[in-house]
Amino acid sequence: MALHLAQEESGPLDEANPNFGATTEQAVKLFQCRNADVFGRPLLEDGEIGALTWAALFGEASVPVEAKAKTPLLQKVVEVAASQLGVREKPKNSNKGAEVVAYLHSTGTVPGNPWCCAFTYWCFGEAAKALGVANPMLKTAHCLTHWNGAKLQGAVRVHTSDAVANPALVKPGMLFIIDHGEGRGHTGVVERVAGEFIHTIEGNTDGSGTREGGGVYRLRRKVDTINKGFIDYA
């Protein structure tokens, strides 16, 4: 175990004592101060073995992954979103193109507008149509309007602080909301969850994760970078 690297300075661990005591906590903190997460960022030196520290200790593949949504509808939303990977704006940087216009049209929004939220509404609409049920999502192409109105639509909101404290609250099929200030936001579909990371499918973005990209992409984000929260229509 990589903790052995820290034990030389923090003291030996008692293998006969399975309790996570002060010596183990000190060893964990020493390991954290010397290592980084999978993005190369310093680990938080809190003495706790969360998902990031676990991945640094044993490898990212050792972190449990949740890839099944809670309801058939949300599972279908993920599948519909995945079917759109590779869609690109035409012409480039225009917020237009056949697919993009369809996303925007589903919310009654004219072409040329930002379309990440319209993309999620279209995915919900196509999923609901395939299953013969009503689309539960609030009809809007505006991320923060969606966040503010989701509860009245019957959804549950998970605030970022709660998700950071307990990443298990975040499930596939949920939608994330980022607030960029001045009424601007970004959103996408959670495809799967791996510890403190979410793997997403997003419209109007690119490989850098911007809110004004030119297509539908798969991205990975840390839960604590989702500064508004998550919306659950389960």
Backbone torsions as a table, in degrees:
resi	resn	phi	psi	omega
1	MET	NA	143.5	-178.6
2	ALA	-65.6	-19.9	177.6
3	LEU	-61.2	-24.1	178.9
4	HIS	-58.7	-28.4	179.0
5	LEU	-63.9	-29.8	-177.9
6	ALA	-89.6	-19.3	-172.9
7	GLN	-68.3	-25.8	-177.1
8	GLU	-61.1	-33.9	-179.0
9	GLU	-99.2	-25.8	-175.8
10	SER	-94.3	-8.7	-178.5
11	GLY	106.8	153.9	-177.5
12	PRO	-71.6	145.7	174.4
13	LEU	-85.2	144.6	179.6
14	ASP	-90.1	104.1	-177.1
15	GLU	-66.6	-17.9	178.3
16	ALA	-81.7	-10.6	-178.7
17	ASN	-113.5	106.4	-176.6
18	PRO	-78.1	-4.9	-176.8
19	ASN	-72.2	145.0	177.4
20	PHE	-85.8	91.8	-175.4
21	GLY	-102.2	-164.8	-175.1
22	ALA	-64.0	-37.6	-179.3
23	THR	-66.4	-42.3	178.0
24	THR	-64.3	-42.6	179.5
25	GLU	-61.0	-40.5	178.6
26	GLN	-64.5	-39.7	178.9
27	ALA	-65.0	-40.1	179.0
28	VAL	-63.7	-44.4	180.0
29	LYS	-62.1	-39.5	178.8
30	LEU	-64.9	-41.6	176.7
31	PHE	-62.2	-43.1	-178.0
32	GLN	-64.0	-37.3	-178.0
33	CYS	-72.2	-15.6	-177.6
34	ARG	-104.9	-3.1	-173.4
35	ASN	-132.8	165.8	-177.8
36	ALA	-123.1	165.7	176.4
37	ASP	-81.1	-174.8	-174.7
38	VAL	-68.4	-13.8	175.7
39	PHE	-95.2	2.5	-179.4
40	GLY	83.3	11.0	179.8
41	ARG	-92.8	145.4	-179.4
42	PRO	-57.0	139.3	174.7
43	LEU	-70.9	148.5	174.6
44	LEU	-70.6	125.7	-177.2
45	GLU	-86.2	73.4	-177.6
46	ASP	-110.8	-2.5	179.3
47	GLY	75.7	7.9	179.9
48	GLU	-109.0	140.7	179.3
49	ILE	-94.7	81.9	174.1
50	GLY	-83.8	-170.2	-175.1
51	ALA	-62.6	-37.5	-178.2
52	LEU	-69.6	-43.9	177.8
53	THR	-66.7	-39.9	177.4
54	TRP	-58.6	-45.3	-179.9
55	ALA	-64.3	-36.6	178.3
56	ALA	-68.6	-33.1	179.7
57	LEU	-74.5	-48.7	-167.8
58	PHE	-116.7	-1.2	-178.8
59	GLY	100.7	145.9	-176.3
60	GLU	-61.5	-30.7	-178.0
61	ALA	-67.1	-16.0	-178.7
62	SER	-83.0	-11.4	-178.6
63	VAL	-78.4	126.2	179.5
64	PRO	-58.5	139.7	-179.7
65	VAL	-116.1	131.4	175.9
66	GLU	-106.5	119.0	-174.8
67	ALA	-124.5	6.5	-177.8
68	LYS	-110.7	123.1	178.2
69	ALA	-71.7	163.7	-174.5
70	LYS	-77.9	-22.3	-178.3
71	THR	-134.4	156.8	176.4
72	PRO	-57.3	-37.0	-179.9
73	LEU	-63.3	-48.0	-178.6
74	LEU	-67.0	-33.9	175.1
75	GLN	-63.6	-39.3	178.7
76	LYS	-68.2	-35.6	176.9
77	VAL	-58.8	-44.6	178.5
78	VAL	-61.2	-43.3	-179.0
79	GLU	-65.1	-40.7	178.7
80	VAL	-64.8	-44.6	178.9
81	ALA	-58.7	-43.3	-179.8
82	ALA	-63.4	-30.7	-179.7
83	SER	-68.3	-14.7	-178.0
84	GLN	-97.8	-0.4	178.2
85	LEU	-57.6	133.2	-177.7
86	GLY	101.8	-12.7	175.6
87	VAL	-63.1	136.6	179.0
88	ARG	-133.7	149.8	175.6
89	GLU	-65.6	143.1	176.5
90	LYS	-139.0	117.4	-4.1
91	PRO	-70.8	169.1	-177.6
92	LYS	-58.0	139.7	176.8
93	ASN	60.2	36.3	-177.9
94	SER	-113.3	-10.8	-170.3
95	ASN	56.1	35.5	179.1
96	LYS	-138.1	-176.1	-173.6
97	GLY	119.9	154.1	-172.5
98	ALA	-54.7	-49.4	-177.7
99	GLU	-68.5	-43.3	-179.1
100	VAL	-62.0	-41.4	177.5
101	VAL	-61.6	-37.5	178.2
102	ALA	-65.9	-40.7	177.8
103	TYR	-59.8	-50.7	-177.8
104	LEU	-64.2	-40.9	-179.3
105	HIS	-60.6	-33.0	-178.6
106	SER	-62.4	-23.0	178.7
107	THR	-105.3	3.7	-178.6
108	GLY	77.0	25.8	-177.6
109	THR	-106.6	139.1	-176.0
110	VAL	-77.3	151.5	178.3
111	PRO	-58.7	150.6	-179.8
112	GLY	102.5	-9.4	179.2
113	ASN	-93.3	158.0	172.8
114	PRO	-54.5	144.7	-167.8
115	TRP	-132.0	12.1	-178.6
116	CYS	-62.5	-42.1	-179.1
117	CYS	-73.0	-37.1	176.1
118	ALA	-62.2	-35.1	177.4
119	PHE	-60.7	-44.3	-179.7
120	THR	-66.7	-38.3	178.9
121	TYR	-64.8	-41.7	178.6
122	TRP	-61.9	-41.1	178.4
123	CYS	-62.0	-43.6	177.0
124	PHE	-63.0	-40.7	-179.1
125	GLY	-64.4	-43.7	179.2
126	GLU	-67.0	-38.5	178.7
127	ALA	-65.6	-44.6	180.0
128	ALA	-63.4	-40.7	178.8
129	LYS	-62.0	-42.4	-178.8
130	ALA	-64.3	-31.4	-177.8
131	LEU	-97.2	-2.5	179.1
132	GLY	69.9	34.8	179.6
133	VAL	-126.3	171.0	179.1
134	ALA	-78.4	147.7	174.9
135	ASN	-75.0	117.2	-176.2
136	PRO	-82.9	-14.3	-172.3
137	MET	-73.5	143.6	174.0
138	LEU	-59.2	130.6	-178.2
139	LYS	-80.7	101.3	-179.8
140	THR	-161.8	152.3	173.9
141	ALA	-107.5	13.0	-176.8
142	HIS	-115.5	120.0	-172.3
143	CYS	-59.7	-46.3	-175.2
144	LEU	-75.4	-28.7	171.3
145	THR	-63.2	-39.8	177.1
146	HIS	-61.8	-48.1	179.9
147	TRP	-58.2	-46.5	-176.3
148	ASN	-69.3	-28.8	-176.0
149	GLY	-102.0	-1.6	-173.2
150	ALA	-63.0	-39.2	-178.1
151	LYS	-63.8	-41.7	179.0
152	LEU	-66.9	-21.2	177.8
153	GLN	-84.1	-4.7	178.0
154	GLY	99.3	4.0	-179.8
155	ALA	-86.8	163.6	174.3
156	VAL	-105.2	133.4	176.8
157	ARG	-102.0	133.6	175.1
158	VAL	-111.4	111.2	-178.6
159	HIS	-71.1	153.5	-176.0
160	THR	-56.6	-42.0	-178.4
161	SER	-59.5	-38.6	178.9
162	ASP	-71.8	-37.8	179.6
163	ALA	-68.2	-36.9	177.8
164	VAL	-67.0	-41.9	179.0
165	ALA	-66.8	-32.0	-179.1
166	ASN	-144.5	84.5	-178.5
167	PRO	-57.8	-19.1	179.4
168	ALA	-65.1	-13.9	176.8
169	LEU	-69.8	-21.6	-177.3
170	VAL	-89.6	128.5	-175.2
171	LYS	-128.3	155.7	172.8
172	PRO	-56.8	143.4	-178.6
173	GLY	93.4	-14.1	175.2
174	MET	-77.2	161.0	177.4
175	LEU	-109.8	137.0	175.9
176	PHE	-98.4	152.8	177.8
177	ILE	-129.9	125.4	173.7
178	ILE	-112.0	133.4	177.7
179	ASP	-100.6	116.2	179.8
180	HIS	-96.8	5.5	179.0
181	GLY	85.0	159.4	177.9
182	GLU	56.3	33.9	177.4
183	GLY	81.7	1.2	-178.1
184	ARG	-96.1	145.2	179.6
185	GLY	-150.0	-177.4	176.4
186	HIS	-149.5	151.3	-177.4
187	THR	-150.2	165.8	177.5
188	GLY	-173.3	178.3	-176.6
189	VAL	-99.0	131.7	173.7
190	VAL	-77.2	120.2	-179.8
191	GLU	-91.2	-42.8	176.4
192	ARG	-156.5	163.8	-176.1
193	VAL	-126.2	130.5	178.1
194	ALA	-130.1	94.7	-179.1
195	GLY	62.8	-121.4	-177.8
196	GLU	-92.5	11.9	178.6
197	PHE	-116.0	144.4	170.7
198	ILE	-113.7	140.5	172.7
199	HIS	-102.8	128.3	-168.1
200	THR	-126.1	162.6	168.1
201	ILE	-123.3	121.9	-171.1
202	GLU	-132.8	144.7	172.3
203	GLY	-99.4	162.2	178.4
204	ASN	57.3	42.2	179.5
205	THR	-140.6	-169.6	173.2
206	ASP	-153.4	-168.0	-175.8
207	GLY	-63.8	-17.9	179.8
208	SER	-86.5	-10.8	179.8
209	GLY	85.6	14.2	179.4
210	THR	-65.7	162.3	176.9
211	ARG	-89.6	-2.7	-178.8
212	GLU	-130.6	44.6	176.1
213	GLY	-84.5	-173.7	-171.1
214	GLY	-114.3	19.4	-178.2
215	GLY	-168.7	-169.5	176.9
216	VAL	-102.1	124.4	-174.3
217	TYR	-134.3	155.4	166.7
218	ARG	-91.4	131.9	179.8
219	LEU	-136.3	165.6	174.0
220	ARG	-124.7	131.0	-179.1
221	ARG	-131.6	150.0	173.8
222	LYS	-81.7	140.5	-175.7
223	VAL	-54.0	-40.4	-174.7
224	ASP	-74.3	-4.0	174.5
225	THR	-87.9	-8.0	176.9
226	ILE	-87.3	89.1	-164.1
227	ASN	-77.5	-8.8	176.9
228	LYS	-102.2	-58.6	177.7
229	GLY	152.4	-157.6	-174.5
230	PHE	-130.5	147.7	179.3
231	ILE	-116.8	128.6	-175.6
232	ASP	-117.7	115.7	178.5
233	TYR	-97.3	14.4	176.6
234	ALA	-68.3	NA	NA
